[in-house]
Amino acid sequence: MTFALSACANGGAPPTPTPTGHLRLFVTNFAGGGATSSLVAYVFPLSSGSAPNSTLTSSNGINGARGLAFDFSDDLFVANSSNATVTAYLPPVGNSSVPALTITSGVGTPEDITFDFSLDLYVASLTGGSCGGTGYVALYTSPLSSTSVPAFTFCAGMNAPRGVVYDGASTIWVANSGGNNVTAYAFPLSAASSPSATLTSGIRTPYAVAIDGSGNLWVVNHGNNSVAVYSPPLTSASTPAFTITNGINAPNYMTFGTNGTLYVANATNVTAYQPPFSSSSAPTLTIATGLNGPAGVAVGN
């Protein structure tokens, strides 16, 4: 089966999917990795007492699940780090859903995924590649299928990349957990692409990146329990405009939902923050039921 993808939101600037049913918050439970992982969904409106209304397990193709992304058709893509696959599920995702496609070629150790406006898929792999095994990003062109292979991979400046996001314009941003930096790659991309900017200030073991509607860069710092925010124009000399720490504990990934709400997956829970944001932002709700090592988060149907 092939997917004619449109723009995808993974916490970045591209538009979110058009709702076709009940809006939900999806969270991957990495747990112990492999078959112990799962994907759970919570129906809006959310509260601190929310519990999952659906769960996908290894029998549904989930295996060491990490990053998530929706395409504009509301198809849900999952990076499965334990078995080197990216699986996609047609809406509505429920307890009996199985992959509509499974990409294996060139996937490596997938940690995160994103799409650009050309309908292409980017997969960040933690290890492997042609740069001494320090990780890479693979580009898959649309339409996607289970037989898709990378058009090319690029890895210059990367070191254990865990997060990747398209900025909605002309740049791919990568969170390098091993390099304690975030690197930017300007279009047009190729296997020889090198960073157009490298951010280091305020960054410690970054696990994820996102771009909001104002072009601000958000970085999840797993290493110092924070989310740092950088205002445009973004350069190698950029420093955080502010940093959120309240309620942040060993954070893994983040996403933006309706009305600009920020959701952060922490070691044992998911915390939500409402705009306007500042260094004093505190969680408006905390979800813990049904979570076991929460990792990727995404909002869709």
NULUMBA-315561 format. One line per field, with one value per residue: residue number from 1; chain; y, z, x of N, C-alpha, C in turn. Coordinates in steps of 0.02 Angstrom, whole numbers, plus 50000, padded with zeros to 5 digits. Each point is the difference from the previous one (the first is absolute). Last residue first. Layout:
BEGIN
resi <- c(NUM ...)
chain <- c(A ...)
n_north <- c(Y ...)
n_up <- c(Z ...)
n_east <- c(X ...)
ca_north <- c(Y ...)
ca_up <- c(Z ...)
ca_east <- c(X ...)
c_north <- c(Y ...)
c_up <- c(Z ...)
c_east <- c(X ...)
//
This chain:
BEGIN
resi <- c(301 300 299 298 297 296 295 294 293 292 291 290 289 288 287 286 285 284 283 282 281 280 279 278 277 276 275 274 273 272 271 270 269 268 267 266 265 264 263 262 261 260 259 258 257 256 255 254 253 252 251 250 249 248 247 246 245 244 243 242 241 240 239 238 237 236 235 234 233 232 231 230 229 228 227 226 225 224 223 222 221 220 219 218 217 216 215 214 213 212 211 210 209 208 207 206 205 204 203 202 201 200 199 198 197 196 195 194 193 192 191 190 189 188 187 186 185 184 183 182 181 180 179 178 177 176 175 174 173 172 171 170 169 168 167 166 165 164 163 162 161 160 159 158 157 156 155 154 153 152 151 150 149 148 147 146 145 144 143 142 141 140 139 138 137 136 135 134 133 132 131 130 129 128 127 126 125 124 123 122 121 120 119 118 117 116 115 114 113 112 111 110 109 108 107 106 105 104 103 102 101 100 99 98 97 96 95 94 93 92 91 90 89 88 87 86 85 84 83 82 81 80 79 78 77 76 75 74 73 72 71 70 69 68 67 66 65 64 63 62 61 60 59 58 57 56 55 54 53 52 51 50 49 48 47 46 45 44 43 42 41 40 39 38 37 36 35 34 33 32 31 30 29 28 27 26 25 24 23 22 21 20 19 18 17 16 15 14 13 12 11 10 9 8 7 6 5 4 3 2 1)
chain <- c(A A A A A A A A A A A A A A A A A A A A A A A A A A A A A A A A A A A A A A A A A A A A A A A A A A A A A A A A A A A A A A A A A A A A A A A A A A A A A A A A A A A A A A A A A A A A A A A A A A A A A A A A A A A A A A A A A A A A A A A A A A A A A A A A A A A A A A A A A A A A A A A A A A A A A A A A A A A A A A A A A A A A A A A A A A A A A A A A A A A A A A A A A A A A A A A A A A A A A A A A A A A A A A A A A A A A A A A A A A A A A A A A A A A A A A A A A A A A A A A A A A A A A A A A A A A A A A A A A A A A A A A A A A A A A A A A A A A A A A A A A A A A A A A A A A A A A A A A A A A A A)
n_north <- c(50597 50206 50095 49907 49902 49812 49882 49860 49819 49910 50067 50013 50179 50223 50293 50275 50291 50227 50086 50196 50230 50193 50094 50049 50023 50025 49836 49743 49723 49723 49731 49720 49780 49874 50092 50202 50161 50215 50203 50251 50177 50149 49987 49757 49855 49913 49862 49833 49820 49904 50061 50021 50148 50252 50164 50241 50128 50171 50232 50218 50117 49886 50006 50010 50002 49888 50063 50101 50214 49988 49850 49793 49831 49757 49814 49801 49847 49907 49838 49976 50188 50112 50218 50189 50241 50190 50114 50032 49816 49800 49785 49800 49765 49811 49888 50099 50067 50218 50290 50250 50102 49929 49979 50038 50025 49948 49735 49808 49812 49834 49850 50152 50225 50274 50135 49970 49933 50005 49914 49984 49885 49850 49768 49785 50009 50146 50099 50148 50129 50117 50185 50170 50041 49902 49863 49735 49798 49791 49856 49857 49951 49972 50120 50159 50136 49907 49831 49898 49845 49918 49916 49790 49812 49839 49839 49993 50232 50280 50221 50180 49985 49993 50024 49995 50051 49931 49896 49911 49852 50061 50104 49903 49850 49933 50031 50107 50082 50131 50073 50124 50040 50146 50162 50241 50155 49871 49829 49813 49838 49837 49826 49762 49851 49895 50017 49906 49832 49917 50057 49952 50040 49991 49901 49952 50008 49979 50145 50242 50236 50097 50062 49896 49946 49922 49962 49946 49874 49856 49905 50115 50233 50124 50210 50087 50139 50045 50138 50174 50158 50139 49888 49933 49887 49919 49852 49802 49706 49741 49848 49944 49904 49868 49840 50086 50182 50206 50125 50193 50152 50108 50176 50235 50181 50228 50116 50075 49990 49882 49762 49816 49769 49829 49792 49840 49799 49807 49866 50126 50154 50081 50187 50169 50140 50209 50157 50190 50140 50099 50066 49916 50000 50072 50235 50103 50040 50167 50166 50099 50066 49839 49787 49833 49983 50006 50005 49843 49756 49758 49728 49713 49710)
n_up <- c(50782 50080 50110 50143 50119 50111 50188 50260 50191 50097 50055 50051 50172 50069 49950 50060 49967 49987 50036 49991 49950 50000 49839 49789 49810 49945 49945 50095 50062 50105 50040 50054 50111 50101 49921 49845 49795 49919 49860 49951 49866 49844 49889 49929 49995 50007 50102 50085 50145 50173 50282 50262 50149 50051 50103 50018 49881 49766 49875 49811 49826 49903 49827 49760 49812 49787 49878 49930 50030 50114 50229 50197 50240 50168 50210 50195 50158 49945 49827 49810 49841 49777 49844 49800 49841 49849 49848 50006 50040 50109 50026 50111 50099 50177 50147 50127 50165 50064 49940 50005 49827 49783 49707 49724 49708 49777 49942 49820 49774 49810 49897 49939 49973 49972 50159 50257 50268 50281 50278 50282 50237 50149 49937 50004 49951 49805 49829 49774 49777 49740 49807 49861 50064 50193 50154 50062 50149 50184 50207 50102 49938 50018 49892 49753 49813 49758 49868 49798 49776 49789 49881 50121 49999 49995 49996 50106 49941 49913 49820 50012 50135 50192 50152 50240 50195 50211 50171 50090 49879 49819 49802 49840 50116 50255 50227 50084 49825 49866 49777 49816 49760 49809 49869 49965 50180 50213 50229 50209 50233 50184 50096 49882 49892 49760 49749 49760 49903 50074 50030 49975 49993 50063 50262 50201 50205 50178 50185 49894 49822 49769 49807 49941 50017 49982 50068 49996 50103 50125 50231 50216 49997 49880 49927 49871 49888 49901 49852 49910 49814 49975 50143 50232 50200 50217 50154 50128 50052 50005 49900 49890 49857 50070 50172 50185 50110 50057 50092 50090 50129 50238 50203 50181 50176 50010 49787 49734 49783 49818 50000 49975 49949 49957 49945 50069 50089 50050 49840 49947 50189 50220 50032 49854 49917 49866 49924 49910 50007 49870 49886 49853 49761 49794 49964 49891 50035 50035 49901 49993 50128 50201 50127 49862 49763 49714 49719 49807 49847 49897 50004 49945 50005)
n_east <- c(49689 50168 50255 50235 50257 50205 50099 49960 49982 49812 49713 49756 49918 50073 49985 49947 49952 50037 50270 50182 50179 50160 50152 49850 49769 49718 49859 50021 50061 50027 50113 50041 50150 50186 50216 49934 49882 49838 49842 49860 49818 49866 49780 49967 50211 50279 50228 50235 50193 50147 50070 50048 49890 49851 49849 50082 50171 50060 50112 50071 50102 50231 50202 50170 50167 50009 49776 49732 49811 49811 49978 49990 49977 50005 49951 50082 50144 50225 50070 49847 49886 49862 49918 49892 49972 49850 49841 49755 49846 50145 50180 50181 50157 50150 50157 50248 50200 50072 50019 50019 50162 50089 49950 50047 49958 50002 50086 50027 49971 50009 49843 49797 49803 49919 49928 50092 50052 50093 50038 50059 50123 50142 50065 49885 49765 49876 49793 49910 49853 49951 49893 49875 49747 49887 50139 50076 50127 50106 50164 50165 50286 50266 50169 50064 50091 49988 49870 49797 49882 49819 49818 49876 49812 49753 49809 49785 49888 49939 50024 50132 50244 50204 50247 50164 50206 50184 50232 50210 50173 50159 49919 49834 49790 49894 49847 49803 49805 49780 49844 49807 49836 49838 49855 50026 50014 50109 50042 50092 50096 50173 50138 50130 50198 50040 49920 50007 49830 49781 49711 49724 49706 49781 49963 49834 49788 49822 49932 49972 49995 49882 50097 50251 50273 50286 50287 50281 50237 50181 49994 50000 49913 49784 49821 49764 49761 49730 49797 49851 50023 50189 50200 50142 50175 50193 50211 50081 49993 50035 49854 49730 49819 49804 50030 50122 49852 49796 49758 49790 49878 50128 50003 49991 49994 50075 49896 49885 49816 50018 50145 50211 50178 50242 50195 50235 50210 50140 50130 50222 50097 49954 49827 49876 49782 49860 49780 49790 49751 49767 49732 49788 49917 50086 50175 50224 50266 50205 50197 50254 50201 50095 49980 49944 49833 49970 49909 49935 49994 49939 50054 49978 50019)
ca_north <- c(49960 49985 50014 50033 50028 50044 50027 50037 50024 49961 50016 49965 49936 49945 49934 49948 49932 50010 49956 49940 49956 49981 49959 50037 49963 50018 50066 50045 50071 50047 50063 50051 50032 49960 49931 49995 49933 49974 49937 49961 49964 50009 50062 50053 49981 50053 50019 50050 50032 49963 50004 49954 49950 49963 49939 49978 49944 49973 49928 49979 50057 49993 49978 50008 50040 49962 49994 49948 49954 50016 50043 50046 50032 50066 50014 50065 50006 50046 49999 49942 49983 49959 49944 49970 49932 49986 49986 50063 50041 50023 50069 50019 50069 50017 49941 50014 49937 49945 49933 49978 50035 49966 50032 49952 50030 50072 50047 50012 50057 50039 49958 49947 49952 49930 49974 50042 49982 50020 50021 49994 50056 50057 50058 49986 49985 49951 50000 49935 50007 49942 49973 49977 50047 50027 50065 50047 50036 50032 50039 49972 50040 49969 49955 49964 50039 50046 49990 50051 50014 50009 50035 50071 50002 50062 49988 49956 49932 49950 49964 49979 50043 49957 50032 49972 50010 50033 50014 50047 49968 49968 50049 50004 50049 49976 49974 50015 49938 50009 49954 50001 49976 49952 49935 49963 50019 50068 50008 50061 50007 50051 50035 50060 50001 50003 50032 50059 50015 49969 50017 49994 49992 50003 50045 49969 50027 49947 49943 49968 49951 50017 50020 50039 49976 50050 49973 50054 50009 50037 49954 49933 49996 49943 49977 49984 49966 50005 49936 49973 49956 50043 50035 49992 50056 49996 50059 50064 50061 50051 49966 50046 50027 50051 49963 49968 49965 49956 49980 49947 49969 49983 49932 49966 49933 49961 50019 49964 50042 50068 50042 50031 50062 50013 50066 50005 50067 50027 49981 49939 49992 49969 49948 49960 49975 49935 49996 49935 50005 49961 50018 50026 49965 49957 49950 50020 49966 49937 49997 49976 50051 50055 50053 49962 50037 49966 50027 50073 50040 50065 50057 50062 50060)
ca_up <- c(50009 49938 50005 49941 50009 49949 49954 49942 49961 50023 49973 49937 49991 50019 49988 49997 50017 50013 49969 50041 49979 50058 50044 50029 50034 49979 49986 49960 50015 49951 50028 49949 49987 50024 50019 50050 50027 50010 50037 49996 50060 50017 50038 49986 49982 50010 49942 50012 49940 49940 49944 49949 50033 49951 49979 50046 50041 50044 50010 50067 50021 50016 50070 50036 50060 50045 49977 50034 49954 49937 49955 49964 49943 49984 49931 49979 50020 50058 50047 50045 50029 50060 50009 50067 50005 50056 49978 49996 49946 50009 49978 49970 49977 49951 49975 49970 49980 50034 49977 50034 50062 50059 50064 50055 50066 49985 50039 50064 50040 50022 50044 49963 50037 49983 49934 49955 49933 49948 49936 49951 49956 50040 49986 50014 50071 50006 50069 50030 50062 50044 50043 49959 49950 49963 50027 49944 49983 49935 49980 50027 49991 50035 50050 50046 50059 50021 50069 50016 50072 50024 49942 50005 50019 49994 49963 50040 50001 50041 50047 49991 49960 49958 49965 49934 49981 49937 49986 50049 50044 50058 50035 49968 49948 49932 49985 50054 50031 50037 50057 50028 50069 50013 50016 49937 49957 49974 49929 49983 49931 49988 50062 49993 50067 50054 50060 50019 49965 50033 49965 50045 49967 49930 49952 49981 49943 49952 50030 50056 50033 50069 50050 49972 50016 49990 49982 50007 49953 49941 49943 50017 50005 50044 49995 50062 49989 50055 50008 50067 49993 49994 49936 49958 49956 49965 49972 50023 49967 50021 50025 50043 49965 49952 49951 49951 50029 49951 50011 49956 49970 49928 49991 49936 50010 50035 50071 50045 50040 50025 49966 50049 49978 50032 49979 49977 49986 50060 50004 49967 49930 49998 50051 49983 50062 49999 50036 49993 50013 50053 50006 50064 50054 49970 50042 50007 49959 50030 50030 49953 49969 49963 50045 50054 50060 50063 50053 49999 50060 49969 50033 49999 50000)
ca_east <- c(49939 49965 49928 49972 49933 49972 50051 49974 50056 50057 50066 50011 49967 50045 49970 50051 49977 49929 49951 49991 49945 49960 50041 50056 50052 50068 50030 49960 50013 49973 49977 49996 49935 49943 50019 50053 50004 50067 49999 50061 50019 50069 50008 49953 49933 49951 49960 49948 49974 50017 49954 50027 50042 50040 49965 49948 50024 49948 50003 49981 49959 49929 49994 49937 50010 50043 50068 50039 50034 50034 49962 50044 49967 50028 49983 49975 49930 49993 50056 49994 50065 49993 50046 49993 50026 50045 50068 50036 49973 49931 49993 49936 49995 49948 49964 49934 49971 50034 49981 49940 49984 50028 49983 50006 50006 50001 49960 50033 49978 50058 50041 50033 50040 49987 49983 49960 50019 49951 50027 49947 49986 49976 50041 50070 50008 50054 50024 50015 50037 49990 50053 50057 50025 49944 49978 50000 49939 50004 49942 49938 49939 49944 50028 49954 49984 50054 50021 50051 50007 50068 50028 50021 50070 50037 50061 50043 49974 50034 49958 49931 49955 49959 49945 49985 49931 49986 49930 49973 49951 50032 50042 50066 50011 50010 50067 50047 50024 50062 50006 50068 50008 50053 49971 50005 49945 50004 49986 49964 49981 49951 49981 49959 49971 50050 49970 50036 50063 50058 50062 50057 50065 49982 50033 50063 50036 50013 50033 49966 50042 50018 49950 49946 49933 49948 49934 49951 49946 50021 50002 50025 50073 50011 50069 50035 50064 50047 50034 49991 49942 49941 49999 49941 49981 49937 49968 50027 49974 50047 50060 50037 50059 49977 49959 50044 50056 50031 50069 50024 49941 50000 50026 49989 49973 50052 50004 50043 50045 49988 49950 49956 49967 49936 49976 49931 49976 49968 49929 49977 50018 50065 50006 50058 50031 50033 50064 50032 50071 50032 50071 50019 49966 49949 49968 49930 49950 49980 49933 49950 49958 50029 50017 50033 50020 49992 50041 50000 50002 50012 49970 50038 49958)
c_north <- c(49926 49960 49987 50009 50033 50023 50048 50032 50037 50018 49959 50012 49970 49931 49946 49933 49952 49932 50018 49956 49937 49955 49978 49952 50046 49966 50055 50065 50043 50071 50047 50063 50046 50030 49957 49926 49996 49931 49972 49937 49958 49966 50009 50059 50061 49974 50057 50010 50051 50035 49964 49999 49947 49953 49959 49940 49971 49940 49979 49923 49987 50066 49995 49973 50007 50037 49958 49994 49953 50072 50013 50039 50053 50026 50071 49998 50068 50017 50048 50004 49944 49979 49965 49938 49977 49927 49991 49991 50067 50046 50020 50073 50012 50074 50018 49938 50011 49935 49947 49930 49974 50032 49958 50036 49943 50040 50072 50054 50004 50060 50039 49958 49949 49953 50039 49964 50035 49983 50014 50027 49986 50062 50061 50060 49987 49987 49944 50010 49932 50010 49939 49968 49968 50048 50032 50066 50045 50036 50032 50037 49965 50043 49975 49955 49966 50041 50048 49997 50055 50007 50016 50027 50073 49992 50064 49985 49958 49933 49944 49981 49969 50044 49950 50035 49974 50014 50040 50021 50045 49970 49969 50048 50002 50057 49981 49980 50014 49934 50010 49956 50002 49985 49946 49928 49968 50013 50072 50001 50067 50007 50050 50028 50063 49993 50004 50033 50065 50021 49971 50012 49995 49998 49995 50045 49961 50024 49946 49939 49973 49944 49965 50021 50047 49968 50056 49971 50067 50006 50036 49952 49929 49985 49946 49977 49993 49959 50010 49928 49966 49961 50037 50034 49981 50058 49985 50058 50063 50068 50052 49964 50049 50033 50047 49962 49969 49969 49954 49988 49949 49971 49983 49931 49961 49929 49958 50027 49958 50007 50069 50048 50023 50067 50009 50071 49999 50070 50027 49989 49936 49991 49971 49941 49957 49985 49930 50002 49929 50018 49963 50015 50033 49963 49961 49948 50029 49968 49932 49991 49973 50044 50059 50051 49952 50043 49968 50023 50074 50051 50063 50055 50062)
c_up <- c(50005 50016 49932 50010 49936 50017 49951 49959 49938 49958 50033 49970 49932 49987 50016 49993 49991 50013 50019 49967 50043 49982 50063 50044 50028 50044 50036 49985 49951 50024 49944 50032 49939 49983 50018 50018 50046 50031 50002 50044 49988 50063 50025 50047 49985 49977 50019 49935 50018 49936 49938 49938 49949 50036 49950 49972 50045 50038 50050 50002 50070 50018 50017 50071 50042 50066 50050 49968 50037 50000 49935 49949 49971 49935 49986 49927 49981 50016 50058 50056 50051 50024 50066 50004 50073 49999 50056 49978 49991 49943 50010 49979 49970 49984 49946 49970 49971 49987 50036 49983 50030 50066 50057 50065 50051 50065 49976 50037 50067 50043 50028 50050 49953 50035 49947 49934 49951 49932 49950 49934 49957 49956 50041 49991 50019 50073 50008 50070 50033 50061 50038 50040 49959 49945 49962 50025 49941 49986 49932 49977 50025 49993 50043 50048 50050 50060 50025 50074 50008 50076 50014 49934 50004 50024 49991 49965 50042 49994 50036 49927 49993 49963 49954 49971 49929 49993 49937 49986 50051 50049 50063 50035 49977 49951 49927 49984 50047 50034 50032 50063 50019 50074 50014 50010 49931 49953 49979 49925 49990 49925 49988 50068 50005 50068 50058 50064 50024 49968 50039 49959 50054 49957 49929 49947 49988 49939 49950 50023 50061 50032 49988 50055 49973 50009 49994 49976 50013 49947 49934 49941 50011 50005 50052 49985 50066 49986 50053 50007 50066 49987 49994 49933 49963 49952 49960 49969 50032 49972 50018 50031 50040 49964 49947 49947 49944 50032 49944 50014 49948 49977 49925 49999 49936 50014 50032 50071 50050 50018 50033 49963 50052 49976 50028 49976 49974 49986 50062 50007 49971 49929 50000 50047 49981 50068 49990 50034 49998 50006 50059 50002 50065 50054 49963 50041 50011 49958 50029 50033 49951 49967 49965 50052 50050 50058 50067 50060 49986 50056 49962 50034 50000)
c_east <- c(50015 49937 49968 49925 49978 49930 49967 50055 49977 50061 50055 50069 50013 49969 50051 49966 50058 49966 49928 49947 49999 49941 49961 50039 50053 50052 49960 50037 49960 50010 49978 49972 50004 49932 49940 50013 50061 49997 50071 49992 50063 50023 50072 50011 49957 49932 49954 49961 49947 49979 50026 49955 50022 50047 50039 49963 49946 50029 49946 50002 49973 49967 49926 50005 49937 50011 50040 50068 50047 50024 50038 49959 50045 49968 50023 49976 49971 49928 49994 50052 49991 50069 49987 50044 49995 50021 50050 50073 50033 49980 49928 50004 49931 50003 49949 49970 49930 49961 50040 49977 49934 49979 50028 49990 50005 50002 50008 49961 50038 49980 50059 50039 50031 50049 50038 49987 49953 50028 49944 50027 49939 49990 49982 50045 50072 50016 50051 50028 50007 50044 49976 50055 50056 50022 49943 49972 50013 49934 50010 49938 49938 49937 49944 50039 49955 49977 50054 50015 50051 49998 50073 50024 50022 50072 50041 50066 50047 49966 50037 49988 49931 49950 49965 49939 49991 49925 49991 49928 49968 49952 50031 50047 50072 50012 50004 50071 50057 50018 50069 50001 50073 50008 50051 49976 50004 49941 50011 49989 49965 49988 49944 49978 49956 49968 50050 49978 50031 50067 50059 50063 50053 50063 49972 50032 50066 50039 50020 50038 49964 50041 49933 49951 49948 49931 49950 49934 49965 49946 50012 50003 50026 50075 50012 50071 50038 50062 50054 50025 49984 49936 49933 50011 49936 49992 49937 49960 50028 49981 50053 50060 50041 50059 49972 49961 50043 50062 50022 50073 50019 49933 49996 50033 49989 49976 50055 49995 50039 49926 49995 49953 49950 49972 49930 49986 49928 49970 49966 49925 49972 50025 50070 50009 50059 50029 50029 50069 50029 50074 50030 50075 50020 49961 49946 49964 49930 49946 49985 49932 49948 49948 50028 50024 50031 50023 49984 50041 49993 49997 50017 49960 50044)
//
